[in-house]
Amino acid sequence: MPIPNSQALPALVVVMSDDFVLPRTGSLEDPIRVAVMISGGGSGLAALLQYQRTSRTHQTTLVIADKEDADGLQHSIDAGVPSLGIPIPMEAEAKERRVTHERLVHAALGEHDIELVVLSGYMRILTPWFVRRWKGRLVNIHPSLLPDFPGAHAHRDVLTAGVDVSGCTVHMVDEGVDTGPILAQVQVDVNEGDDETSLQERIKQVEHVLYPETLDRLCSGQISL
């Protein structure tokens, strides 16, 4: 289904708790510096980088993957964007690995003067330690119409439930799993005969339009508390 041009939409006031701190308002001359975090092939990253070839109020200036050989890093390398693979530090004690990893990520974000973190197919659940430091400047896209079907297996859960409609949701990240304030949603029909792959691919096409346009709204100040 077609997605309205974000610039034609009215300002959106989102109800958030006081501990959300939104990024400053960017401009074409001084865009918000974005870090994209990925885990896999990076199709969403590729779509965002293509979108940003036209001047926007946001610009990807760093890409971080949770493994050094993530295929998606090639998109940012080809675009000349600084790219890092920061794997889980297996030498750390098991119970400390997640926070140790996130401290490395947080340090890299600081070194690159990042203002907004965009999760794009990033498959790790972030700890409250990390979320608290970026809350309001940490955005995710999820392949269902939240609050329905949160978690890592949304397409499977949608098909198991037998619903007629799914979609995707752009939301702020909070300390829960896919529970943060919703910024934008688009419905996608579930077709007879769909499997997880066909539904995923059709929703991805919508995600690749909705996510950059929602970032336009957030980074231009059209989304407020």
LOMI-928956 format. One record per residue (C-alpha): x, y, z; residue number from 1. Coordinates in nm, 3 decimals. Example, Ala and Ser with C-alpha at 12.3 -4.5 7.8 and 13.67 -1.06 7.14 Angstrom:
<nodes>
<<1.230, -0.450, 0.780>, 1>,
<<1.367, -0.106, 0.714>, 2>,
</nodes>
This chain:
<nodes>
<<0.000, 0.000, 0.000>, 1>,
<<0.123, 0.353, -0.064>, 2>,
<<0.280, 0.541, 0.225>, 3>,
<<0.210, 0.914, 0.255>, 4>,
<<0.503, 1.147, 0.215>, 5>,
<<0.611, 1.229, 0.569>, 6>,
<<0.659, 1.598, 0.490>, 7>,
<<0.286, 1.627, 0.413>, 8>,
<<0.182, 1.487, 0.751>, 9>,
<<0.099, 1.705, 1.053>, 10>,
<<0.325, 1.719, 1.355>, 11>,
<<0.288, 1.419, 1.583>, 12>,
<<0.282, 1.445, 1.962>, 13>,
<<0.386, 1.115, 2.122>, 14>,
<<0.314, 1.044, 2.487>, 15>,
<<0.644, 0.949, 2.651>, 16>,
<<0.770, 0.945, 3.007>, 17>,
<<0.996, 1.222, 3.128>, 18>,
<<1.313, 1.014, 3.086>, 19>,
<<1.289, 1.021, 2.705>, 20>,
<<1.516, 1.291, 2.561>, 21>,
<<1.460, 1.354, 2.190>, 22>,
<<1.742, 1.459, 1.957>, 23>,
<<1.783, 1.820, 1.856>, 24>,
<<1.611, 1.942, 1.541>, 25>,
<<1.831, 1.877, 1.241>, 26>,
<<1.852, 2.069, 0.916>, 27>,
<<1.971, 2.003, 0.565>, 28>,
<<2.283, 2.204, 0.645>, 29>,
<<2.342, 2.035, 0.983>, 30>,
<<2.175, 1.692, 0.981>, 31>,
<<2.141, 1.467, 1.283>, 32>,
<<2.440, 1.228, 1.299>, 33>,
<<2.299, 0.875, 1.290>, 34>,
<<2.451, 0.540, 1.380>, 35>,
<<2.278, 0.236, 1.231>, 36>,
<<2.312, -0.093, 1.419>, 37>,
<<2.270, -0.417, 1.224>, 38>,
<<2.317, -0.791, 1.263>, 39>,
<<2.264, -0.941, 0.919>, 40>,
<<2.243, -0.852, 0.552>, 41>,
<<2.151, -0.489, 0.605>, 42>,
<<1.875, -0.444, 0.348>, 43>,
<<1.721, -0.171, 0.563>, 44>,
<<2.060, -0.002, 0.594>, 45>,
<<2.100, -0.011, 0.216>, 46>,
<<1.757, 0.150, 0.172>, 47>,
<<1.838, 0.423, 0.425>, 48>,
<<2.174, 0.502, 0.267>, 49>,
<<2.006, 0.528, -0.073>, 50>,
<<1.741, 0.759, 0.074>, 51>,
<<2.010, 0.979, 0.228>, 52>,
<<2.181, 1.033, -0.107>, 53>,
<<1.938, 1.324, -0.125>, 54>,
<<2.003, 1.581, 0.148>, 55>,
<<1.799, 1.504, 0.459>, 56>,
<<1.779, 1.620, 0.820>, 57>,
<<1.959, 1.297, 0.917>, 58>,
<<2.279, 1.141, 0.787>, 59>,
<<2.432, 0.803, 0.865>, 60>,
<<2.785, 0.864, 0.990>, 61>,
<<2.854, 0.525, 1.154>, 62>,
<<2.740, 0.166, 1.111>, 63>,
<<2.793, -0.094, 1.382>, 64>,
<<2.736, -0.469, 1.349>, 65>,
<<2.743, -0.719, 1.631>, 66>,
<<2.990, -0.934, 1.440>, 67>,
<<3.291, -0.846, 1.232>, 68>,
<<3.180, -1.041, 0.924>, 69>,
<<2.819, -0.921, 0.903>, 70>,
<<2.727, -0.903, 0.534>, 71>,
<<2.546, -0.574, 0.578>, 72>,
<<2.867, -0.388, 0.659>, 73>,
<<2.951, -0.397, 0.290>, 74>,
<<2.671, -0.150, 0.219>, 75>,
<<2.826, 0.113, 0.445>, 76>,
<<3.180, 0.036, 0.330>, 77>,
<<3.070, 0.088, -0.031>, 78>,
<<2.908, 0.418, 0.071>, 79>,
<<3.223, 0.536, 0.248>, 80>,
<<3.058, 0.536, 0.591>, 81>,
<<3.277, 0.438, 0.889>, 82>,
<<3.188, 0.079, 0.973>, 83>,
<<3.264, -0.132, 1.279>, 84>,
<<3.209, -0.494, 1.370>, 85>,
<<3.195, -0.512, 1.750>, 86>,
<<3.143, -0.875, 1.853>, 87>,
<<3.038, -1.001, 2.193>, 88>,
<<3.357, -1.020, 2.406>, 89>,
<<3.366, -1.391, 2.482>, 90>,
<<3.659, -1.344, 2.717>, 91>,
<<3.430, -1.165, 2.962>, 92>,
<<3.235, -1.362, 3.221>, 93>,
<<2.907, -1.487, 3.076>, 94>,
<<2.685, -1.269, 3.294>, 95>,
<<2.890, -0.960, 3.206>, 96>,
<<2.916, -1.007, 2.830>, 97>,
<<2.608, -0.808, 2.727>, 98>,
<<2.694, -0.497, 2.924>, 99>,
<<3.064, -0.525, 2.835>, 100>,
<<2.963, -0.539, 2.469>, 101>,
<<2.730, -0.243, 2.507>, 102>,
<<3.000, -0.038, 2.677>, 103>,
<<3.217, -0.090, 2.368>, 104>,
<<2.927, 0.015, 2.144>, 105>,
<<2.851, 0.317, 2.363>, 106>,
<<3.217, 0.424, 2.349>, 107>,
<<3.217, 0.401, 1.968>, 108>,
<<2.900, 0.612, 1.950>, 109>,
<<3.065, 0.876, 2.164>, 110>,
<<3.385, 0.874, 1.960>, 111>,
<<3.181, 0.943, 1.645>, 112>,
<<2.964, 1.212, 1.809>, 113>,
<<2.644, 1.021, 1.733>, 114>,
<<2.310, 1.187, 1.809>, 115>,
<<2.060, 0.916, 1.715>, 116>,
<<2.086, 0.535, 1.714>, 117>,
<<1.877, 0.351, 1.454>, 118>,
<<1.830, -0.024, 1.499>, 119>,
<<1.784, -0.195, 1.164>, 120>,
<<1.766, -0.570, 1.191>, 121>,
<<1.970, -0.561, 1.510>, 122>,
<<1.892, -0.890, 1.678>, 123>,
<<2.016, -0.833, 2.032>, 124>,
<<1.796, -0.716, 2.317>, 125>,
<<1.958, -0.411, 2.469>, 126>,
<<2.006, -0.392, 2.843>, 127>,
<<1.854, -0.116, 3.059>, 128>,
<<2.209, 0.016, 3.106>, 129>,
<<2.232, 0.104, 2.737>, 130>,
<<1.870, 0.210, 2.689>, 131>,
<<1.885, 0.461, 2.974>, 132>,
<<2.176, 0.639, 2.806>, 133>,
<<2.001, 0.670, 2.469>, 134>,
<<1.634, 0.674, 2.558>, 135>,
<<1.455, 0.908, 2.318>, 136>,
<<1.744, 0.884, 2.074>, 137>,
<<1.708, 0.509, 2.013>, 138>,
<<1.465, 0.394, 1.744>, 139>,
<<1.366, 0.052, 1.609>, 140>,
<<1.143, -0.093, 1.340>, 141>,
<<0.947, -0.410, 1.414>, 142>,
<<0.771, -0.631, 1.155>, 143>,
<<0.422, -0.635, 1.306>, 144>,
<<0.153, -0.395, 1.420>, 145>,
<<0.265, -0.349, 1.779>, 146>,
<<0.158, -0.409, 2.048>, 147>,
<<0.054, -0.729, 1.869>, 148>,
<<0.320, -0.990, 1.800>, 149>,
<<0.632, -0.850, 1.968>, 150>,
<<0.955, -1.047, 1.984>, 151>,
<<1.188, -1.218, 1.741>, 152>,
<<0.937, -1.437, 1.556>, 153>,
<<0.667, -1.190, 1.453>, 154>,
<<0.599, -1.338, 1.108>, 155>,
<<0.568, -1.691, 1.244>, 156>,
<<0.339, -1.571, 1.521>, 157>,
<<0.120, -1.375, 1.278>, 158>,
<<0.074, -1.678, 1.054>, 159>,
<<0.007, -1.908, 1.349>, 160>,
<<-0.261, -1.670, 1.475>, 161>,
<<-0.432, -1.668, 1.136>, 162>,
<<-0.488, -1.292, 1.125>, 163>,
<<-0.562, -1.113, 0.799>, 164>,
<<-0.339, -0.809, 0.851>, 165>,
<<0.015, -0.755, 0.970>, 166>,
<<0.252, -0.467, 0.897>, 167>,
<<0.541, -0.280, 1.056>, 168>,
<<0.591, -0.034, 1.339>, 169>,
<<0.856, 0.231, 1.401>, 170>,
<<0.892, 0.289, 1.774>, 171>,
<<1.113, 0.438, 2.039>, 172>,
<<1.306, 0.181, 2.238>, 173>,
<<1.247, 0.155, 2.611>, 174>,
<<1.354, -0.105, 2.867>, 175>,
<<1.094, -0.358, 2.752>, 176>,
<<1.084, -0.576, 2.440>, 177>,
<<0.907, -0.387, 2.158>, 178>,
<<0.711, -0.184, 2.413>, 179>,
<<0.829, 0.173, 2.345>, 180>,
<<0.613, 0.461, 2.219>, 181>,
<<0.490, 0.411, 1.862>, 182>,
<<0.594, 0.670, 1.601>, 183>,
<<0.442, 0.521, 1.284>, 184>,
<<0.269, 0.209, 1.154>, 185>,
<<0.161, 0.074, 0.816>, 186>,
<<-0.065, -0.225, 0.755>, 187>,
<<0.025, -0.505, 0.514>, 188>,
<<-0.230, -0.771, 0.415>, 189>,
<<-0.156, -1.132, 0.496>, 190>,
<<-0.228, -1.324, 0.176>, 191>,
<<-0.365, -1.674, 0.150>, 192>,
<<-0.070, -1.907, 0.103>, 193>,
<<0.182, -1.675, 0.267>, 194>,
<<0.474, -1.833, 0.447>, 195>,
<<0.724, -1.654, 0.669>, 196>,
<<0.952, -1.570, 0.376>, 197>,
<<0.686, -1.422, 0.148>, 198>,
<<0.530, -1.218, 0.428>, 199>,
<<0.870, -1.096, 0.545>, 200>,
<<0.972, -0.981, 0.198>, 201>,
<<0.647, -0.792, 0.139>, 202>,
<<0.670, -0.619, 0.476>, 203>,
<<1.036, -0.534, 0.416>, 204>,
<<0.939, -0.334, 0.108>, 205>,
<<0.713, -0.119, 0.326>, 206>,
<<0.972, -0.092, 0.605>, 207>,
<<1.228, 0.048, 0.360>, 208>,
<<0.996, 0.341, 0.288>, 209>,
<<0.838, 0.394, 0.629>, 210>,
<<1.158, 0.397, 0.836>, 211>,
<<1.347, 0.672, 0.649>, 212>,
<<1.033, 0.887, 0.626>, 213>,
<<0.970, 0.851, 1.000>, 214>,
<<1.330, 0.952, 1.066>, 215>,
<<1.259, 1.261, 0.856>, 216>,
<<0.975, 1.350, 1.088>, 217>,
<<1.173, 1.283, 1.406>, 218>,
<<1.488, 1.465, 1.295>, 219>,
<<1.304, 1.768, 1.159>, 220>,
<<1.117, 1.823, 1.483>, 221>,
<<0.776, 1.705, 1.359>, 222>,
<<0.760, 1.450, 1.642>, 223>,
<<0.748, 1.593, 1.992>, 224>,
<<0.671, 1.488, 2.348>, 225>,
</nodes>
